[in-house]
Amino acid sequence: MKTNTRLLFLLALPLFFTSCLKDDCYQLVEKVTIQETFKAKNEFRVDIHSMPGEPLQEAGKIYVIGNALLINDVNRGIHIVDNSQPDNPKFINFIKIPGNVDMAMEGNLLYVDSYIDLLTIDLSNFFNPVLLKREKDVFTGQFEARGDSIIVTREFVTEMVEVDCRENSNWDGITSTGPESTFPTGFGGNNQSVQGKAGSMARFGLSSGHLYAIDHTRFQVYDLSQGGIPDHLQNIPGRGHLETIFPYGEYLFIGANNGMYIYDNTDPSNPRFLSEFRHALACDPVFATEDRAYVTLRDGNACQTVTNQLDVLDISDITNPKLIKTYPMTNPHGLSVVDQTLFLCDGRDGLKIFDVSDDLRIDENRLAHIRHEHTYDVIALGRDHLIVTGKNGIRQYDSSDPKNPKSISFLPTN
């Protein structure tokens, strides 16, 4: 791992300061320093290994398959939890996977990202994971490659400085130093019948023997018919900055920073664009039911907006989704719906539960609001069991009474 610093100069204020000497001229500009952290590819392209008893540091996305709960520890790997007793979950193993954020699992095979690579892991034995395949340089939209390294973080630091106008008489307002200009144009087993359940923030999706993986401005299609090993079929260009994927029935619902997109997936090897619902730039997960789609929009550093809301869409005509109503929220993230009950993670404002039987009065039909901790995503396992992830850790609820959900266990971050 190494850090590189580059400079950009952005004209901020067209101010000139003239001293007593006639020819003196100074201009106030904003200096932007780009601090980039690099990681060599050979640092993360190593065999995986497990580490029992590893503490949870930063809870990310969650995935449920059978009695196992998989918890992403952001950029570190995946914790495997025995959740056969939700009121007493037990960490049983940790799989170290550098750069891991997303996952999906079917049968005994776990599919994960490792920075720019796609890994297939055999989890027939949770205590002895085996790396079956590493597909290299797959997620090029997520990380910028530089030779044998990738940029894993990029931070901008600004300060005001004075420069001599005479030395910048032909200056167009932007200058960079270093070996090359780096001004960014954007930011960037055998039993295959058992499929797990992801949250709505997922970037990986499984449907009809295929794996779909979101990669910035496109999504990738993999056939899993050959023993579950991914066979890349095609990349499908997106219609914005793609963020999440939610397979539902014969459709793929894709959340992007500028809208929700629906693809006909009757031919799972060749999803076909069907319809869209556009919105202002915002981060955008989606959860679909038979005739409704629920979309949360939120602000944040990467979301390019100040919008925080829940959109309720009518998708009874799948070719023409229509907005029914928008509800203001605090900072909504993941969500899940069971029957007529909506479970919504509202960021720093906690977990909110709504009766959504009346599309036009959802705000008046809030059943519960748990405020005491940050929430990021939720998986509802039927009407009576919730698994919620957030900055503080993983909390499970008995939600059999949605007006009074009861915390039954908590796995805290370290």
Residue pairs with C-beta under 8 A, 6 or more apart in sequence:
1 37
1 38
1 39
1 40
1 43
1 152
2 37
2 38
3 35
3 36
3 37
3 38
4 35
4 36
4 37
4 38
4 178
5 33
5 34
5 35
5 36
6 33
6 34
6 36
6 176
6 177
6 178
6 182
7 31
7 32
7 33
7 34
7 175
7 176
7 177
7 178
8 31
8 32
8 33
8 34
8 174
8 175
8 176
8 183
9 29
9 30
9 31
9 32
9 163
9 171
9 173
9 174
9 175
9 176
10 29
10 30
10 31
10 32
10 173
10 174
11 29
11 30
11 171
11 173
11 174
12 28
12 29
12 30
12 160
13 28
13 29
13 30
13 160
14 27
15 27
15 28
16 25
16 26
16 27
16 165
17 25
17 26
17 27
17 28
17 162
18 24
18 25
23 166
25 164
25 165
25 166
26 162
26 163
26 164
26 165
27 162
27 163
27 164
27 165
27 168
28 160
28 161
28 162
29 160
29 161
29 162
29 163
30 158
30 159
30 160
30 161
31 158
31 159
31 160
31 161
32 156
32 157
32 158
33 156
33 157
33 158
33 159
34 154
34 155
34 156
34 182
35 154
35 155
35 156
35 157
36 151
36 153
36 154
36 155
36 182
37 151
37 152
37 153
37 154
38 146
38 149
38 150
38 151
38 152
39 98
39 99
39 115
39 149
39 150
39 152
40 148
40 149
41 148
41 149
41 150
42 148
43 98
44 98
44 99
44 114
44 115
44 117
45 114
45 117
45 134
45 136
46 98
47 131
48 95
48 96
48 97
48 119
48 121
48 129
48 131
49 95
49 96
50 93
50 94
50 95
50 96
50 127
50 128
50 129
51 93
51 94
51 96
52 91
52 92
52 93
52 94
52 127
53 91
53 94
54 73
54 79
54 91
54 94
54 96
55 414
56 71
56 73
56 79
56 91
56 393
56 394
56 411
56 412
56 413
56 414
57 73
57 74
57 76
57 413
57 414
58 73
58 74
58 75
58 76
58 413
59 71
59 72
59 73
59 74
59 376
59 389
59 390
59 391
59 392
59 393
59 394
59 411
59 413
60 71
60 72
60 73
60 74
60 101
60 376
60 389
61 72
61 101
61 102
61 103
61 198
61 199
61 201
61 202
61 377
61 389
62 69
62 70
62 71
62 72
62 198
62 199
62 377
62 379
62 387
62 389
62 394
63 69
63 70
63 72
63 103
63 104
63 105
63 196
63 197
63 198
63 199
63 202
64 70
64 83
64 196
64 197
64 379
64 381
64 387
65 105
65 194
65 195
65 196
65 197
66 194
66 196
67 82
67 83
67 84
68 80
68 81
68 82
68 83
68 126
69 80
69 81
69 83
69 89
69 387
69 394
70 78
70 79
70 80
70 81
70 103
70 105
70 110
70 196
71 78
71 79
71 81
71 389
71 394
71 411
72 78
72 100
72 101
72 102
72 103
73 79
73 94
73 100
74 101
75 98
75 99
75 100
75 101
76 96
76 97
76 98
76 100
77 94
77 95
77 96
77 97
77 98
77 100
78 94
78 95
78 97
78 100
78 103
78 110
78 112
79 91
79 93
79 94
80 91
80 92
80 93
80 94
80 95
80 123
80 126
81 89
81 90
81 91
81 92
81 411
82 89
82 90
82 92
83 89
86 385
86 387
86 396
86 408
86 409
87 396
87 408
87 409
88 409
89 394
89 396
89 409
89 411
91 411
92 126
92 127
93 126
93 127
93 129
95 121
95 129
97 112
97 114
97 119
98 114
98 115
99 113
99 114
99 115
99 116
99 143
99 152
100 112
100 113
100 114
101 113
101 203
102 112
102 113
102 202
102 203
102 204
102 213
103 110
103 111
103 112
103 113
103 198
103 204
104 110
104 111
104 196
104 198
104 202
104 204
104 205
104 206
104 211
105 111
105 123
105 195
105 196
106 192
106 194
106 195
106 196
106 206
106 224
106 228
107 189
107 190
107 191
107 192
107 193
107 194
107 195
107 228
108 122
108 123
108 124
108 189
108 190
108 191
108 228
109 120
109 121
109 122
109 123
109 132
109 189
109 192
109 228
110 120
110 121
110 122
110 123
110 129
111 118
111 119
111 120
111 121
111 204
111 211
111 230
112 118
112 119
112 121
113 119
113 138
113 139
113 142
113 203
113 204
113 213
114 134
115 139
115 142
115 143
115 150
115 152
116 136
116 137
116 138
116 139
116 140
116 142
116 143
116 145
116 150
117 134
117 135
117 136
117 137
117 138
117 139
118 134
118 135
118 138
118 139
118 213
118 230
119 131
119 133
119 134
119 135
120 131
120 132
120 133
120 134
120 135
120 228
120 229
120 230
121 129
121 130
121 131
121 132
122 129
122 130
122 131
122 132
122 189
123 129
123 189
124 130
124 189
124 190
132 229
133 229
133 230
135 230
135 232
137 145
138 213
138 215
138 220
138 232
139 213
139 215
139 216
140 215
141 188
141 215
141 216
141 217
141 218
142 188
142 215
142 216
143 150
143 151
143 152
143 188
144 150
144 151
144 188
145 151
154 184
154 187
174 183
176 182
176 183
186 241
187 302
188 216
189 228
192 209
192 224
192 228
195 206
196 206
197 379
197 381
198 204
198 205
198 379
199 334
199 336
199 377
199 378
199 379
199 389
200 244
200 246
200 285
200 286
200 287
200 334
200 335
200 336
200 377
200 378
201 244
201 285
201 333
201 334
201 376
201 377
202 244
202 245
202 246
203 213
203 214
203 243
203 244
203 245
204 211
204 212
204 213
204 214
204 245
205 211
205 212
205 213
205 245
205 246
205 247
205 252
206 212
206 224
206 247
207 247
207 252
207 265
207 268
208 265
208 268
209 223
209 224
209 225
209 268
210 221
210 222
210 223
210 224
210 268
210 269
211 221
211 222
211 224
211 230
212 219
212 220
212 221
212 222
212 245
212 247
212 252
212 271
213 219
213 220
213 222
214 242
214 243
214 244
214 245
214 254
215 235
215 242
216 238
216 241
216 242
217 237
217 238
217 240
217 241
217 242
218 235
218 236
218 237
218 238
218 242
219 235
219 236
219 238
219 242
219 245
219 254
220 232
220 234
220 235
220 236
221 232
221 233
221 234
221 235
221 236
221 268
221 269
221 270
221 271
222 230
222 231
222 232
222 233
223 230
223 231
223 233
223 269
224 230
224 231
225 231
233 269
233 270
234 270
236 263
236 271
238 254
238 256
238 261
239 256
239 258
239 259
239 261
239 273
239 276
240 256
240 257
240 258
240 259
240 261
241 256
241 257
241 258
242 254
242 255
242 256
243 255
243 256
243 257
243 283
243 284
243 285
244 254
244 255
244 284
244 285
244 286
245 252
245 253
245 254
245 255
246 252
246 253
246 254
246 255
246 285
246 286
246 287
246 288
247 253
247 265
248 288
248 289
250 264
250 265
250 266
251 262
251 263
251 264
251 265
251 274
251 288
251 318
252 262
252 263
252 265
252 271
253 260
253 261
253 262
253 286
253 288
253 293
254 260
254 261
254 262
254 263
254 286
255 284
255 285
255 286
255 295
256 284
257 281
257 282
257 283
257 284
257 303
257 304
258 278
258 279
258 280
258 281
259 276
259 277
259 278
259 279
259 284
260 276
260 277
260 279
260 284
260 286
260 293
260 295
260 313
260 321
261 273
261 275
261 276
262 273
262 274
262 275
262 276
262 315
262 318
262 321
263 271
263 272
263 273
263 274
264 271
264 272
264 273
264 274
265 271
274 318
274 319
275 318
275 319
275 320
275 321
276 321
277 293
277 295
277 311
277 313
277 321
277 322
277 323
279 295
279 297
279 307
279 311
280 297
280 305
280 307
281 303
281 304
281 305
282 297
282 298
282 299
282 303
282 304
282 305
282 307
283 297
283 298
283 299
283 300
283 302
283 303
283 305
284 295
284 296
284 297
285 295
285 296
285 333
285 334
285 335
286 293
286 294
286 295
287 293
287 294
287 335
287 336
287 337
288 294
288 315
289 337
291 314
291 315
291 316
292 312
292 313
292 314
292 315
292 337
292 356
292 359
293 312
293 313
293 315
293 321
294 310
294 311
294 312
294 313
294 335
294 337
294 342
294 356
295 310
295 311
295 313
296 309
296 310
296 311
296 329
296 332
296 333
296 334
296 335
296 344
297 305
297 307
297 308
297 309
297 310
297 311
297 332
298 305
298 307
298 308
298 329
298 331
298 332
298 333
298 347
299 305
299 306
299 307
299 308
299 331
300 331
308 328
308 329
308 330
308 331
308 332
309 326
309 327
309 328
309 329
309 332
310 326
310 327
310 329
310 332
310 335
310 344
310 362
311 323
311 325
311 326
312 323
312 324
312 325
312 326
312 327
312 356
312 359
312 362
313 321
313 322
313 323
313 324
314 321
314 322
314 323
314 324
314 359
315 321
324 359
324 360
325 359
325 360
325 362
327 362
327 363
329 344
329 346
329 349
329 352
330 346
330 347
330 348
330 349
331 346
331 347
331 348
331 349
332 344
332 345
332 346
332 347
333 345
333 346
333 347
333 375
333 376
333 377
334 345
334 375
334 376
334 377
334 378
335 342
335 343
335 344
335 345
335 378
336 342
336 343
336 378
336 379
336 380
336 386
337 343
337 356
337 380
338 380
338 382
338 383
339 383
340 355
340 356
340 357
341 353
341 354
341 355
341 356
341 367
341 383
341 402
342 353
342 354
342 355
342 356
342 362
343 351
343 352
343 353
343 378
343 380
343 386
343 399
344 351
344 352
344 353
344 354
344 378
345 351
345 375
345 376
345 377
345 378
345 388
345 390
346 352
346 375
347 374
347 375
347 376
348 374
349 371
350 369
350 370
350 371
350 372
350 373
350 374
350 375
351 368
351 369
351 370
351 375
351 378
351 386
351 388
351 405
352 366
352 368
352 369
352 370
353 366
353 367
353 368
353 369
353 399
353 402
353 403
353 405
354 362
354 363
354 365
354 366
354 367
355 362
355 365
355 366
355 367
355 402
356 362
356 365
357 365
358 365
367 402
367 403
368 402
368 403
368 404
368 405
370 405
373 390
373 391
373 392
373 395
374 390
374 391
374 392
375 388
375 389
375 390
376 389
376 390
376 391
377 388
377 389
378 386
378 387
378 388
378 389
379 386
379 387
380 386
380 399
381 387
383 399
383 400
383 402
384 398
384 399
384 400
385 396
385 397
385 398
385 399
386 396
386 397
386 399
386 405
387 394
387 395
387 396
388 394
388 395
388 396
388 397
391 413
392 412
392 413
393 410
393 411
393 412
393 413
394 410
394 411
395 407
395 409
395 410
395 411
396 407
396 408
396 409
396 410
397 405
397 406
397 407
397 408
398 405
398 406
398 408
399 405
